[in-house]
């Protein structure tokens, strides 16, 4: 079939390339005489999974239609974008049997080089990610300070700042497949992300993973802060790092606040952060911790979740923190492609 546009309706180009590679091909050439055809090389910008042979798209119809024998030389320049991500981990070791994990993420979009940018104007500006990442880490640091100053405890605390979250949770996926502690001894995991834009009028806190343990809903219903509303969602599958722990049968709780149009743009800046709202979330964290500090490992529950293929396809591309759906979490295969240096 000469029309690659029609061909694409029925074939996955990445699968074709992978099949060719497995059969010993040293390269793949796709061609089309459709003048309106736009190169599908963008299908190969995703890093999961990678292909290890060159892929070329040819749209020169004179070359394709020529009946004469021709020798064609191709020069392939490989500009692979390889990066090293580092997770940052801090442990408060109280010599306890069980460990509580509190996490956020520190990676962002830099100057908008990544395809996840939502800035349609193509500005070459710094992406400060004040809400998307920095807000959660700020509260995490203050909470770690509070735990440390409180003194002895019946739990250990592992504080983690993940890299690779924007690249489909690679940092947290890597950690849960290569943990520094025994995950069977994790009491629960709390994720802090996008907690800097609480609506000052509605004061909503979105809480995710409430269905991953029978403890959560009962505990959260007992926490009251004047004027603050708790919007609870059952699912343990979501758009940030708690997903990586949920698929390991660990009770999770994810914190978020208001969705905004500055997400993944250069306009997510510190001046727009609701700092008093972040302080409110800190208060909720301390109440949760105080209520559970004498508890043993929480009971885990499976929840109804969204389709894993859909969540990985759209993760951090179409964001709606109020979304709920369903999934079989066991069908989400672990990934080990994210590498870190000691």
PEKA-V256534 format. One record per backbone hydrogen bond with DSSP energy under -0.5 kcal/mol. CO is the residue of the C=O (numbers start at 1). NH is the residue of the N-H. If there is no record, write none. Layout:
{{CO,NH} {CO,NH}}
This chain:
{{2,4} {2,33} {3,7} {4,8} {5,9} {6,9} {7,10} {7,11} {11,13} {12,16} {13,17} {14,18} {15,19} {16,20} {17,21} {18,22} {19,23} {20,25} {21,24} {26,54} {28,56} {30,58} {33,35} {34,37} {39,42} {40,43} {41,44} {42,45} {54,28} {56,30} {56,58} {58,32} {59,61} {60,64} {61,65} {62,66} {70,72} {74,76} {75,77} {76,78} {77,79} {78,80} {80,82} {81,83} {83,85} {87,89} {88,161} {90,159} {91,93} {92,94} {92,157} {98,156} {99,187} {99,188} {100,158} {101,190} {102,160} {103,192} {104,162} {109,112} {109,113} {109,114} {110,127} {114,117} {118,120} {119,122} {123,125} {126,128} {129,134} {130,135} {131,133} {131,194} {131,195} {133,137} {134,138} {135,139} {136,140} {137,141} {138,142} {139,143} {140,144} {141,145} {142,146} {143,147} {144,148} {145,149} {146,150} {147,151} {148,151} {156,100} {157,92} {157,159} {158,102} {158,160} {159,90} {160,104} {160,162} {161,88} {162,106} {162,107} {163,171} {164,170} {165,168} {165,169} {169,173} {170,174} {171,175} {172,176} {173,177} {174,178} {175,178} {181,183} {182,185} {183,186} {185,99} {185,187} {187,298} {188,101} {189,253} {190,103} {191,193} {191,255} {194,257} {196,274} {199,203} {203,229} {205,207} {205,231} {206,256} {207,233} {208,254} {209,212} {210,213} {210,217} {212,301} {213,216} {213,217} {214,218} {215,219} {216,220} {217,221} {218,222} {219,222} {220,223} {222,224} {225,228} {229,205} {229,231} {230,232} {231,207} {233,209} {233,210} {234,211} {235,209} {236,238} {240,243} {241,244} {241,245} {242,245} {242,246} {243,247} {245,248} {245,250} {246,249} {251,189} {253,191} {254,208} {255,193} {256,206} {260,263} {262,265} {264,118} {264,119} {265,268} {267,269} {268,130} {269,272} {270,273} {273,275} {274,278} {275,279} {276,280} {277,281} {278,282} {279,283} {280,284} {281,285} {282,286} {283,287} {284,288} {285,289} {286,290} {287,291} {288,292} {289,293} {292,295} {303,305} {307,311} {308,312} {309,313} {310,314} {311,315} {314,317} {314,318} {318,320} {320,323} {327,305} {327,329} {328,331} {329,332} {331,333} {337,339} {339,85}}
